[in-house]
């Protein structure tokens, strides 16, 4: 893993900290999960059932 620095508005950080406290996970884990779900999510290929 590599360390990075991210600037967030106060309300963004507050919301992130609250979500971390509710879920029992760290802020860093929530950020990593968000990156995986939004940036690294696999593109759907072929037919998709609805």
Backbone as a ProteinNet text record, in pm:
[ID]
protein_1_A
[PRIMARY]
XXXXXXXXXXXXXXXXXXXXXXXXXXXXXXXXXXXXXXXXXXXXXXXXXX
[TERTIARY]
83.3	0	87.7	34.6	103.1	18.1	83.5	13.7	-5.6	-126.6	-154.7	-218.6	-226.8	-292.6	-407.9	-524.7	-643.9	-703.4	-742.1	-805.7	-956.2	-1028.7	-1174.1	-1229.3	-1350.3	-1418.3	-1457.6	-1476.7	-1508.5	-1630.2	-1734	-1856.2	-1834.5	-1747	-1717	-1644	-1545.4	-1470.4	-1558.3	-1643.8	-1733.9	-1826.1	-1882	-1970.9	-1895.1	-1773.8	-1691.9	-1659.3	-1625.4	-1595.4	-1718.9	-1834.9	-1959.3	-1990	-1972.3	-1996.8	-1900.2	-1776.3	-1677	-1715.9	-1758.9	-1798.8	-1919.8	-2017.4	-2137.9	-2104.6	-2011.9	-1981.9	-1874.7	-1806.3	-1700.1	-1573.9	-1561.5	-1442.9	-1367.7	-1249.4	-1169.7	-1209.5	-1175.9	-1198.6	-1121.8	-999	-917	-983.9	-1041.6	-1108.6	-1227.7	-1303.1	-1417.6	-1372.2	-1262.9	-1210.3	-1163.5	-1091.4	-1045.5	-1162.9	-1266.9	-1385.8	-1454	-1463.1	-1525.4	-1447.5	-1315.4	-1233.2	-1257.5	-1259.7	-1284	-1420	-1522.4	-1658.3	-1682.3	-1615.7	-1643.4	-1540.7	-1416.1	-1311.1	-1270.2	-1260.8	-1211.1	-1320.6	-1448.3	-1556.1	-1546.8	-1566.9	-1559.5	-1675.2	-1644.4	-1746.8	-1828.7	-1959.4	-2047.4	-2023.3	-2009.4	-1993.4	-2098.3	-2154.5	-2256.1	-2390.2	-2484.1	-2617.8	-2616.8	-2703.2	-2713.9	-2860.1	-2883.4	-3021.1	-3066.2	-3189.7	-3244.9	-3347.2
-117.1	0	123.3	228.9	356.9	458.7	553.8	658.4	779.2	839.2	961.2	1063.1	1185.2	1290.1	1343.5	1358.9	1405.6	1520.9	1626.3	1738.8	1727.5	1733.5	1726.8	1849.4	1889	1995.6	1942.6	2034.1	1993	1902.4	1936	1854.6	1717.4	1707.9	1577.8	1487.9	1545.2	1467.2	1427.5	1518.2	1486.8	1371.5	1375	1268	1136	1142.1	1021.9	963.3	1048.6	1001.3	940.2	1000.6	945.5	809.3	797.3	668.9	562.8	601	506.9	461.6	555.2	520.6	427.6	456.6	372.2	230.8	220.2	89.5	12.8	80.6	14.1	-5.6	69.4	59.6	191.7	192.4	315.2	401.8	529.9	623	573.3	527.9	479.9	362.6	269.6	154.5	199.7	295.4	346.1	412.8	485.9	550.8	445.4	343.8	237.1	165.3	137.9	71.7	158.1	287.5	379	380.8	379.4	376.8	247.1	135.3	6.9	4.7	56.4	50.2	148.7	262.9	364.4	369.6	350.6	364	229	129.9	-0.8	-100.7	-58.9	-154.2	-208.8	-338.3	-397.2	-349.5	-324	-284.7	-406.7	-388.7	-498.4	-528.8	-655.7	-697.9	-803.5	-795.6	-892.2	-861.7	-954.7	-934.6	-923.1	-837.1	-818.8	-839.1	-927.3	-952	-839.4	-801	-693.2	-751.5
0	0	0	-55.7	-54.3	18.1	78.4	152.4	61.5	69	-6.4	87.4	39.3	116.6	33.1	96.7	27.7	108	39.4	106	90.6	202.3	202.9	273.8	234	307.7	444.2	540.1	676.8	682	605.5	609.3	546.3	447.4	386.3	486.5	554.1	652	770	814	924.7	887.5	767.2	722.3	711.2	662.6	649	786.1	880.8	1016.1	1081.5	1060.3	1116.1	1055.7	924.5	857.7	910	932	985.1	1125.2	1208.2	1344.7	1344.6	1258.3	1250.3	1204.9	1110	1052.6	1129.2	1221.9	1295.9	1214	1107.2	1021.6	1024	968.8	966.1	846.7	857.7	746.5	623.7	645.1	533.7	461.8	538.1	475	392.5	442.8	365.3	236.2	242.2	121	21.2	69.7	-21.6	-86.3	-6.2	-60.6	-166.4	-140.4	-236.7	-367.9	-360	-481.4	-557.5	-485	-552	-621	-553.5	-608.1	-721.9	-720.1	-821.8	-933.2	-900.5	-1001.7	-1058.9	-974	-1017.6	-1049.8	-1042.5	-1066.4	-1208.6	-1222.4	-1357.4	-1444.2	-1567.5	-1663.9	-1702.4	-1709	-1749.4	-1896.9	-1928	-2066.8	-2095.8	-2212.6	-2250.8	-2188.3	-2198.9	-2145.4	-1992.5	-1943.1	-1798.5	-1760	-1664.5	-1618.3	-1527.8	-1540.7	-1456.6	-1361.8
[MASK]
++++++++++++++++++++++++++++++++++++++++++++++++++

